[in-house]
Amino acid sequence: MFFEFTLKDFIDILLVALLLYYIYKLMKASGSIKIFTGILVFILAWLIVSQVLEMRLLGNIFDKLVNVGVLALIILFQDDLRRFLLTLGSHEHVSAFIHFFQGGKKKEMDHSDVMPIVMACMSMSKQKVGALIVIERNMPLDDIVRTGDLIDANINQRLIENIFFKNSPLHDGAMVISKKRIKAAGCILPVSHNLDIPKELGLRHRAAMGISQVSDAHAIIVSEETGGISVAYKGQFHLRLTAEELESILTKVP
């Protein structure tokens, strides 16, 4: 009876393990892995003191610290918690479930929508014109759009190249494409503090990685130094892409 192990216990342990693994990935991406390790050490010490050793006084102190600590962690990690909830709500299966009941059909980028973007990137790559283009998917980017100048125009190769022309005032910001339209340009993106990003990659790459960590958007980077084309998606870089590879990534529905 003491060591009775049922299927429910296995599922319980599996769900806790998956939750801890997801939190670990989230903390690692945001550069807070040491804080996560410290929290785990504190929880382990709390369990040993209160459950194993049954020290009442020290256990009560730990209990009070845990009660206050939960509120402190919510304040400290409010951006990470918001990212977690947005990611959960924007997951492919959850979004498909919502769209099924809403009776709506999501507008996916097809070949005709993607080709002007691909051609513009190839042209800017040859001229070594820096660019940063974010393509919205399931997760809305309204907060990012509000940081830039609204455009709301059809996707057009010439317009994209003119926006990122070196003397353009919108050259240094990011362009956001949403619902098959260029929504805004000159937008400000969150910069990733991930230490695993290669040092040769510049601020545009860090900004692209930042938006890919907090959303499911595709972030296209054209390097001003090398002319190389890259895509950041879900916290991963796809570097030195050809036109065919770029088109495949943008049109592929994971």
PAZAPA-4460 file (N, C-alpha, C; in steps of 0.05 Angstrom, whole numbers, plus 32768, in hexadecimal, padded with zeros to 4 digits):
% residues 254
    n_x    n_y    n_z   ca_x   ca_y   ca_z    c_x    c_y    c_z   seq   type   mol
   8010   7FE8   8000   8000   8000   8000   8011   8019   8000     1      M     A
   8029   8017   800E   803A   802F   8010   8046   8037   7FF5     2      F     A
   804D   8022   7FE4   805A   8027   7FCB   8048   8020   7FB3     3      F     A
   802E   8023   7FB7   801C   801D   7FA1   801E   8032   7F8B     4      E     A
   8025   8029   7F73   802A   803C   7F5C   8016   8036   7F47     5      F     A
   8005   804A   7F41   7FF0   8046   7F2D   7FF6   8056   7F14     6      T     A
   7FE5   8052   7F00   7FE7   8061   7EE7   7FE4   807F   7EEB     7      L     A
   7FD2   8086   7EFE   7FCE   80A2   7F04   7FE7   80AF   7F10     8      K     A
   7FF6   80A0   7F20   800F   80AA   7F2B   8024   80AF   7F15     9      D     A
   8025   809C   7F02   8037   809F   7EEB   8031   80B8   7EDB    10      F     A
   8017   80BC   7ED5   800E   80D4   7EC6   8015   80ED   7ED5    11      I     A
   8010   80EC   7EF0   8016   8103   7F01   8034   810B   7EFF    12      D     A
   8046   80F7   7F02   8062   80FC   7F01   806A   8106   7EE5    13      I     A
   805F   80FA   7ED0   8065   8102   7EB5   805E   811F   7EAF    14      L     A
   8046   8127   7EB9   803D   8143   7EB4   804E   8157   7EC4    15      L     A
   8056   8150   7EDC   8068   8161   7EEC   8083   8163   7EDD    16      V     A
   808D   814D   7ED3   80A7   814D   7EC5   80A5   815F   7EAC    17      A     A
   8090   815C   7E9D   808C   816D   7E85   808A   818A   7E8C    18      L     A
   807C   8190   7EA2   8079   81AC   7EAA   8094   81B8   7EB2    19      L     A
   80A4   81A9   7EC1   80BE   81B2   7EC9   80D1   81B6   7EB1    20      L     A
   80CF   81A3   7E9E   80DF   81A5   7E86   80D8   81BE   7E75    21      Y     A
   80BE   81C3   7E73   80B6   81DB   7E64   80BE   81F5   7E71    22      Y     A
   80BC   81F5   7E8C   80C5   820D   7E9B   80E3   8210   7E98    23      I     A
   80F2   81FA   7E98   810F   81FB   7E94   8116   8207   7E79    24      Y     A
   8108   81FE   7E64   810D   8209   7E49   8107   8227   7E48    25      K     A
   80F1   822F   7E55   80E9   824A   7E56   80FD   825C   7E64    26      L     A
   8107   8252   7E7B   811B   8261   7E8A   8136   8262   7E7C    27      M     A
   813D   824C   7E6F   8156   824C   7E60   8156   825F   7E49    28      K     A
   813F   8261   7E3B   813D   8273   7E24   813E   8291   7E2E    29      A     A
   8133   8296   7E46   8133   82B2   7E4F   814C   82B9   7E5F    30      S     A
   815E   82A6   7E62   8177   82AB   7E71   8173   82AA   7E8F    31      G     A
   815E   829D   7E99   8159   829C   7EB6   815D   8280   7EC1    32      S     A
   816E   8270   7EB5   8171   8255   7EBD   817D   8252   7ED9    33      I     A
   818E   8265   7EE1   819A   8264   7EFC   8184   8269   7F12    34      K     A
   8171   827B   7F0B   815B   8280   7F1E   814A   8267   7F20    35      I     A
   8145   825A   7F0A   8135   8241   7F0A   8143   822C   7F1B    36      F     A
   815D   8229   7F18   816C   8215   7F28   816A   821C   7F46    37      T     A
   816C   8236   7F4C   816A   823E   7F68   814F   8238   7F74    38      G     A
   8139   823C   7F64   811E   8236   7F6D   811B   8218   7F72    39      I     A
   8126   8207   7F61   8125   81EA   7F65   8134   81E2   7F7E    40      L     A
   814B   81EE   7F83   815A   81E7   7F9C   814A   81EF   7FB4    41      V     A
   813D   8207   7FB3   812D   8210   7FCA   8116   81FD   7FCF    42      F     A
   8108   81F5   7FBA   80F1   81E3   7FBD   80FA   81C8   7FC8    43      I     A
   8111   81BE   7FBF   811C   81A5   7FC9   8122   81A7   7FE7    44      L     A
   812F   81BD   7FEF   8135   81C2   800B   811C   81C4   801C    45      A     A
   8108   81D1   8011   80EE   81D4   801F   80E1   81B9   8024    46      W     A
   80E1   81A8   800F   80D5   818D   8012   80E4   817C   8026    47      L     A
   80FF   817E   8026   810F   816E   8039   8109   8177   8056    48      I     A
   8109   8192   805A   8105   819C   8075   80E9   8196   807F    49      V     A
   80D5   819B   806F   80B9   8198   8079   80AE   817C   8077    50      S     A
   80B6   816C   8063   80AA   8152   805F   80BC   813B   806A    51      Q     A
   80D6   813D   8066   80E8   8127   806D   80F1   812A   808A    52      V     A
   80FD   8141   8090   8108   8146   80AB   80F3   814F   80BF    53      L     A
   80DD   815A   80B5   80C6   8163   80C5   80CF   8178   80DA    54      E     A
   80DF   818B   80D2   80E7   81A1   80E3   80D1   81B6   80E3    55      M     A
   80C2   81B9   80F9   80AB   81CA   80F9   80B1   81E7   80F6    56      R     A
   80C4   81F1   8106   80CB   820E   8105   80D6   8216   80EA    57      L     A
   80EB   8208   80E1   80F7   820E   80C7   80E3   8209   80B0    58      L     A
   80D2   81F4   80B4   80BE   81EE   80A0   80AA   8205   809D    59      G     A
   80A1   8210   80B4   808E   8227   80B3   809B   823F   80A6    60      N     A
   80B5   8244   80AB   80C2   825A   809E   80C3   8256   8080    61      I     A
   80C9   823E   8078   80CA   8238   805B   80AE   823B   804F    62      F     A
   8099   8232   805D   807E   8235   8054   8077   8252   804E    63      D     A
   807E   8264   8061   8079   8280   805E   8088   828C   8046    64      K     A
   80A1   8283   8043   80B1   828D   802D   80A5   8284   8012    65      L     A
   809B   826B   8012   808E   8261   7FF9   8075   8271   7FF2    66      V     A
   8065   8278   8006   804D   8287   8001   8053   82A3   7FF6    67      N     A
   8067   82B0   8002   806F   82CA   7FF8   807E   82C8   7FDD    68      V     A
   808E   82B2   7FDB   809E   82AE   7FC3   808E   82AA   7FAA    69      G     A
   8077   829D   7FAC   8066   8299   7F94   805E   82B4   7F88    70      V     A
   8055   82C7   7F9A   804E   82E1   7F90   8066   82F0   7F85    71      L     A
   807D   82ED   7F92   8095   82FA   7F88   809D   82EF   7F6D    72      A     A
   809B   82D5   7F69   80A2   82C9   7F4F   808F   82D2   7F39    73      L     A
   8075   82D5   7F40   8062   82DF   7F2B   806A   82FB   7F22    74      I     A
   8072   830C   7F35   807A   8327   7F2E   8095   8327   7F1E    75      I     A
   80A7   8316   7F28   80C2   8315   7F1B   80C1   8309   7EFF    76      L     A
   80B0   82F5   7EFB   80B0   82E7   7EE2   8095   82EC   7ED3    77      F     A
   808A   8304   7ED5   8071   830A   7EC8   8073   8307   7EAA    78      Q     A
   8089   8310   7E9E   808D   830E   7E81   808E   82F1   7E78    79      D     A
   809D   82E0   7E88   80A0   82C4   7E81   8085   82B5   7E84    80      D     A
   8076   82BC   7E99   805C   82B0   7E9D   8048   82B8   7E87    81      L     A
   804A   82D1   7E7E   8039   82DA   7E68   8040   82CB   7E4F    82      R     A
   805B   82C8   7E4A   8064   82B9   7E33   805A   829C   7E34    83      R     A
   805B   8290   7E4C   8052   8274   7E4F   8034   8271   7E48    84      F     A
   8024   8283   7E52   8007   8282   7E4D   8000   8288   7E30    85      L     A
   800F   829B   7E24   800B   82A1   7E08   8013   828A   7DF6    86      L     A
   8029   827D   7DFD   8032   8266   7DEE   801F   824F   7DF0    87      T     A
   8014   824B   7E09   8001   8236   7E0D   7FE7   823B   7DFD    88      L     A
   7FDD   8254   7DFE   7FC5   825A   7DEF   7FC8   825B   7DD1    89      G     A
   7FE1   825E   7DC8   7FE6   8260   7DAB   7FF1   8246   7D9F    90      S     A
   7FF2   8231   7DAF   7FFC   8217   7DA5   7FEA   820E   7D8E    91      H     A
   7FF7   8200   7D7B   7FE9   81F8   7D62   7FCF   81E9   7D68    92      E     A
   7FD0   81D6   7D7B   7FB8   81C6   7D80   7FA2   81D6   7D8E    93      H     A
   7FAB   81E8   7DA0   7F97   81F9   7DAE   7F8B   820C   7D9A    94      V     A
   7F9B   8218   7D88   7F91   822B   7D74   7F7E   821D   7D61    95      S     A
   7F85   8205   7D59   7F73   81F5   7D47   7F58   81EF   7D55    96      A     A
   7F5A   81E9   7D6F   7F42   81E4   7D7E   7F2F   81FC   7D7F    97      F     A
   7F3C   8214   7D84   7F2C   822D   7D86   7F21   8234   7D6A    98      I     A
   7F31   8231   7D55   7F27   8238   7D3A   7F11   8225   7D32    99      H     A
   7F11   820C   7D3C   7EFC   81F9   7D35   7EE1   8202   7D40   100      F     A
   7EE1   820B   7D59   7EC8   8214   7D65   7EC0   8230   7D5B   101      F     A
   7ED4   8240   7D53   7ECD   825B   7D49   7EC3   8259   7D2C   102      Q     A
   7EC9   8243   7D1F   7EC1   8240   7D03   7ED2   8250   7CF0   103      G     A
   7EE8   825B   7CF9   7EF9   826B   7CE8   7F10   825A   7CDE   104      G     A
   7F1D   8264   7CC9   7F34   8257   7CBE   7F4B   826A   7CBE   105      K     A
   7F61   8261   7CC9   7F79   8272   7CCB   7F85   8277   7CAF   106      K     A
   7F8D   828F   7CAA   7F9A   8296   7C91   7FB8   828F   7C92   107      K     A
   7FBF   827A   7C84   7FDB   8272   7C83   7FE9   827F   7C6C   108      E     A
   8002   8285   7C6F   8012   8290   7C5A   8016   827B   7C44   109      M     A
   8010   8282   7C2B   8014   826F   7C15   802B   827A   7C03   110      D     A
   802F   826C   7BED   8046   8272   7BDB   8044   828F   7BD1   111      H     A
   802D   8298   7BC9   802A   82B3   7BBE   802F   82C9   7BD3   112      S     A
   802A   82C3   7BEC   802F   82D6   7C01   804C   82D7   7C09   113      D     A
   8059   82C0   7C08   8074   82BD   7C12   8089   82C7   7BFD   114      V     A
   8083   82C3   7BE4   8097   82C9   7BCF   80A0   82E6   7BCF   115      M     A
   808F   82FA   7BD2   8099   8316   7BD3   80AC   831A   7BEB   116      P     A
   80A7   830D   7C01   80BA   830F   7C18   80D4   8302   7C11   117      I     A
   80D3   82EA   7C05   80EC   82DB   7BFE   80FC   82EB   7BEA   118      V     A
   80EF   82F6   7BD5   80FD   8305   7BC1   8109   831F   7BCC   119      M     A
   80FB   832C   7BDE   8105   8344   7BEB   811E   833D   7BFC   120      A     A
   811D   8327   7C0A   8134   831F   7C1B   814C   8318   7C0A   121      C     A
   8147   830B   7BF3   815D   8304   7BE2   816A   831D   7BD6   122      M     A
   8159   8330   7BCE   8163   8349   7BC3   8173   8358   7BD8   123      S     A
   8169   835A   7BF0   8177   8369   7C05   8191   835A   7C0D   124      M     A
   8190   833F   7C0B   81A8   8330   7C12   81BF   8336   7BFF   125      S     A
   81B9   8338   7BE5   81CD   833F   7BD1   81D9   835A   7BD5   126      K     A
   81C9   836D   7BDF   81D2   8388   7BE3   81DC   838D   7C00   127      Q     A
   81DA   8378   7C10   81E2   8379   7C2D   81D3   838F   7C3B   128      K     A
   81B9   838F   7C38   81A7   83A1   7C46   819B   8392   7C5D   129      V     A
   819F   839C   7C75   8194   838E   7C8D   8176   8390   7C8F   130      G     A
   816A   837A   7C98   814C   837A   7C9A   8144   8366   7CB0   131      A     A
   812D   836C   7CBC   8121   835B   7CD0   8103   835A   7CCC   132      L     A
   80F8   8343   7CC4   80DC   8340   7CBD   80D0   832B   7CCF   133      I     A
   80BA   8332   7CDC   80AD   831F   7CEE   8091   8318   7CE2   134      V     A
   808C   82FE   7CDF   8073   82F5   7CD3   8062   82E8   7CE9   135      I     A
   804C   82F4   7CF0   803A   82EB   7D05   802D   82D0   7CFC   136      E     A
   802A   82BE   7D10   801C   82A5   7D0B   8003   82A3   7D1D   137      R     A
   8004   8291   7D31   7FED   828E   7D42   7FEB   82A3   7D58   138      N     A
   8002   82AB   7D63   8003   82BD   7D79   8002   82DA   7D6F   139      M     A
   7FEF   82EB   7D78   7FED   8307   7D6F   8006   8317   7D78   140      P     A
   800E   8329   7D66   8025   833B   7D6C   801C   8358   7D6E   141      L     A
   8004   835D   7D79   7FFA   8378   7D7A   800C   838B   7D8B   142      D     A
   8017   8380   7DA0   8029   8390   7DB1   8042   8399   7DA1   143      D     A
   804C   8387   7D90   8064   838E   7D80   805C   83A2   7D6B   144      I     A
   8045   839E   7D5E   803C   83B1   7D49   8039   83CD   7D54   145      V     A
   8030   83D0   7D6C   802C   83EB   7D78   8046   83FA   7D7D   146      R     A
   805C   83EC   7D7D   8076   83FA   7D81   8081   8406   7D68   147      T     A
   8075   8400   7D51   807F   840B   7D38   806B   841D   7D2A   148      G     A
   8070   8422   7D10   805E   8433   7D00   804C   8421   7CF0   149      D     A
   8032   8426   7CF2   801E   8416   7CE4   8020   841A   7CC6   150      L     A
   801D   8405   7CB6   801E   8407   7C99   8005   83FA   7C8D   151      I     A
   7FFF   83E2   7C94   7FE7   83D3   7C8B   7FE5   83D3   7C6D   152      D     A
   7FF9   83C6   7C60   7FFA   83C5   7C43   7FFD   83A8   7C3A   153      A     A
   7FF7   83A4   7C20   7FFB   8389   7C15   8019   8382   7C15   154      N     A
   801F   8368   7C16   803B   835F   7C15   8046   8364   7BFA   155      I     A
   805B   8375   7BF8   8066   837D   7BDF   8084   837E   7BE1   156      N     A
   8092   8372   7BCD   80AF   8371   7BCE   80BB   838D   7BCE   157      Q     A
   80B2   839F   7BBD   80BD   83BA   7BBB   80BA   83C9   7BD5   158      R     A
   80A2   83C6   7BE1   809D   83D4   7BFA   80AF   83CA   7C11   159      L     A
   80B3   83B0   7C12   80C5   83A5   7C26   80E2   83B0   7C23   160      I     A
   80EB   83B0   7C0A   8106   83BA   7C05   8109   83D8   7C0B   161      E     A
   80F4   83E7   7C05   80F5   8404   7C0A   80F5   840A   7C28   162      N     A
   80E6   83FA   7C38   80E5   83FE   7C55   8101   83F9   7C61   163      I     A
   810F   83E4   7C57   8129   83DE   7C62   8141   83EB   7C53   164      F     A
   813B   83FD   7C41   8150   840C   7C34   8160   841B   7C49   165      F     A
   817B   841C   7C45   818D   8426   7C5A   8186   8442   7C64   166      K     A
   817B   8453   7C53   8175   846E   7C5B   8158   8471   7C66   167      N     A
   814A   845B   7C67   812E   845C   7C70   812D   845F   7C8E   168      S     A
   811B   8470   7C99   8119   8473   7CB6   8110   8459   7CC4   169      P     A
   8104   8447   7CB5   80FA   842E   7CC1   810D   8417   7CBE   170      L     A
   8125   841D   7CB4   8139   8408   7CAD   8141   83F7   7CC5   171      H     A
   8144   8403   7CDC   814F   83F5   7CF3   813B   83E5   7D03   172      D     A
   8121   83EA   7CFF   810D   83DB   7D0E   8105   83C1   7CFF   173      G     A
   80F1   83B4   7D0B   80E7   839B   7CFF   80CD   83A0   7CF1   174      A     A
   80C9   8391   7CDC   80AF   8391   7CCD   809E   837A   7CD8   175      M     A
   8084   837F   7CDC   8072   836A   7CE5   805D   8365   7CCF   176      V     A
   805B   834C   7CC7   8048   8343   7CB3   8033   8332   7CC1   177      I     A
   801A   833A   7CBE   8004   832C   7CCC   7FEC   832A   7CB9   178      S     A
   7FE0   8312   7CB9   7FC8   830D   7CA8   7FCC   8316   7C8B   179      K     A
   7FE4   830E   7C81   7FEB   8312   7C65   7FED   8330   7C5D   180      K     A
   7FF3   8341   7C71   7FF7   835D   7C6C   800F   8367   7C7C   181      R     A
   801D   837C   7C72   8032   8389   7C81   8025   839C   7C94   182      I     A
   8025   8394   7CAE   8017   83A4   7CC2   8026   83BC   7CCB   183      K     A
   8040   83B9   7CD0   804F   83D0   7CDB   806D   83CC   7CD5   184      A     A
   807C   83E2   7CD8   8099   83E1   7CD5   80A5   83F2   7CEA   185      A     A
   80BF   83EF   7CEE   80CD   83FE   7D03   80C5   83F4   7D1F   186      G     A
   80BD   83DB   7D21   80B4   83D0   7D3B   80CC   83C8   7D4D   187      C     A
   80C7   83C9   7D67   80DC   83C1   7D7A   80D6   83A5   7D84   188      I     A
   80EA   8394   7D83   80E7   8378   7D8C   80F6   8373   7DA6   189      L     A
   80ED   8360   7DB6   80FC   8358   7DCE   8116   834B   7DC6   190      P     A
   812B   8352   7DD3   8146   8347   7DCD   814B   832F   7DDF   191      V     A
   8154   8319   7DD3   815A   8301   7DE2   8175   8304   7DF0   192      S     A
   8176   82FA   7E09   818F   82FB   7E19   819B   82DF   7E1B   193      H     A
   8193   82CD   7E08   819E   82B2   7E08   81BC   82B3   7E02   194      N     A
   81CB   82A7   7E14   81E8   82A7   7E11   81F2   8293   7DFC   195      L     A
   81E0   8282   7DF3   81E8   826E   7DDE   81E8   8279   7DC2   196      D     A
   81DF   8292   7DBF   81DF   829E   7DA4   81FB   82A4   7D9C   197      I     A
   8205   829B   7D84   8220   82A1   7D7C   8226   82BF   7D7C   198      P     A
   823F   82C6   7D85   8246   82E2   7D88   8248   82F1   7D6D   199      K     A
   824B   82E2   7D57   824D   82EF   7D3D   8232   82F9   7D33   200      E     A
   821C   82F0   7D40   8202   82F9   7D38   81FB   8313   7D47   201      L     A
   81F0   8326   7D38   81EC   8341   7D42   81D2   8345   7D51   202      G     A
   81CB   835F   7D54   81B3   8366   7D63   819A   835E   7D55   203      L     A
   8199   835F   7D3A   8182   8355   7D2C   817C   8338   7D32   204      R     A
   8190   8328   7D33   818D   830C   7D39   8182   8308   7D55   205      H     A
   818D   8317   7D68   8184   8315   7D84   8166   831E   7D86   206      R     A
   815F   8333   7D77   8143   833C   7D78   8131   8327   7D6B   207      A     A
   813A   831A   7D56   812A   8305   7D49   8127   82ED   7D5B   208      A     A
   813D   82E6   7D69   813B   82D0   7D7C   8128   82D7   7D93   209      M     A
   8129   82F1   7D9C   8117   82F9   7DB1   80FA   82F6   7DAB   210      G     A
   80F2   82FF   7D93   80D6   82FD   7D8B   80CE   82DF   7D86   211      I     A
   80E1   82CF   7D7E   80DB   82B3   7D79   80D8   82A3   7D93   212      S     A
   80E3   82AE   7DA9   80E1   82A1   7DC3   80C7   82A8   7DD1   213      Q     A
   80BB   82BF   7DCA   80A2   82C7   7DD7   808A   82C4   7DC5   214      V     A
   808D   82BA   7DAD   8077   82B6   7D9B   807D   829F   7D88   215      S     A
   806A   8298   7D77   806F   8283   7D63   8074   828F   7D47   216      D     A
   807C   82A9   7D46   8080   82B7   7D2D   809A   82AD   7D1F   217      A     A
   809B   82B0   7D05   80B4   82AD   7CF6   80C2   82C9   7CF5   218      H     A
   80DB   82CA   7CFC   80EA   82E3   7CFB   8101   82DF   7CE7   219      A     A
   8100   82EF   7CD1   8114   82ED   7CBB   8128   8303   7CBF   220      I     A
   8142   82FB   7CBE   8158   830F   7CC0   8168   830E   7CA7   221      I     A
   816E   8326   7C9D   8182   832A   7C87   8199   8339   7C94   222      V     A
   81B0   832C   7C94   81C8   8338   7CA1   81D3   834F   7C90   223      S     A
   81D8   8365   7C9D   81E4   837C   7C90   8202   8378   7C8B   224      E     A
   820F   8367   7C9B   822B   8362   7C98   8232   834D   7C83   225      E     A
   8223   8337   7C83   8229   8321   7C71   8215   831D   7C5B   226      T     A
   81FD   8328   7C5E   81E8   8324   7C4B   81DA   8309   7C4F   227      G     A
   81E1   82FA   7C63   81D5   82E0   7C68   81B8   82E3   7C71   228      G     A
   81A8   82CF   7C6A   818B   82CF   7C71   8187   82B9   7C86   229      I     A
   817A   82C0   7C9C   8174   82AD   7CB1   8157   82B0   7CBA   230      S     A
   814E   829B   7CC8   8133   829C   7CD3   8135   8292   7CF0   231      V     A
   8128   82A1   7D03   8125   8298   7D1E   8109   828E   7D22   232      A     A
   8106   8276   7D2D   80EB   826B   7D31   80EB   8259   7D4A   233      Y     A
   80DA   8260   7D5D   80D7   8250   7D76   80F2   824C   7D84   234      K     A
   8102   8262   7D85   811B   8261   7D94   8132   8254   7D86   235      G     A
   812F   824F   7D6B   8144   8241   7D5C   814B   8252   7D43   236      Q     A
   8165   8252   7D3C   816D   8260   7D24   8170   824D   7D0D   237      F     A
   8168   8256   7CF5   816D   8249   7CDC   817F   825C   7CCC   238      H     A
   8198   8256   7CCA   81AC   8269   7CBF   81B3   8263   7CA2   239      L     A
   81BD   8278   7C94   81C7   8276   7C79   81B3   8267   7C66   240      R     A
   819C   8272   7C64   8186   8266   7C54   8187   826E   7C37   241      L     A
   8180   825C   7C26   817B   8262   7C0A   815E   826B   7C06   242      T     A
   8158   8275   7BEE   813D   827E   7BE8   8129   8266   7BEC   243      A     A
   8131   824F   7BE3   811F   8237   7BE5   811A   822F   7C02   244      E     A
   8130   8230   7C12   812E   8229   7C2E   811D   823D   7C3D   245      E     A
   8120   8257   7C37   8110   826C   7C44   80F3   8268   7C3E   246      L     A
   80EC   8263   7C24   80D0   825F   7C1C   80C5   8247   7C2A   247      E     A
   80D4   8231   7C2C   80CB   8219   7C39   80C4   821D   7C56   248      S     A
   80D5   822C   7C65   80D0   8232   7C81   80B7   8242   7C85   249      I     A
   80B3   8257   7C74   809D   8269   7C78   8082   825D   7C70   250      L     A
   8082   824A   7C5E   8069   823E   7C55   8062   8224   7C64   251      T     A
   8076   8219   7C71   8072   8200   7C80   8061   8206   7C99   252      K     A
   804C   81F6   7C9D   803B   81F8   7CB4   8043   81E2   7CC7   253      V     A
   8050   81E9   7CDE   8059   81D4   7CF1   8041   81C6   7CFE   254      P     A
***
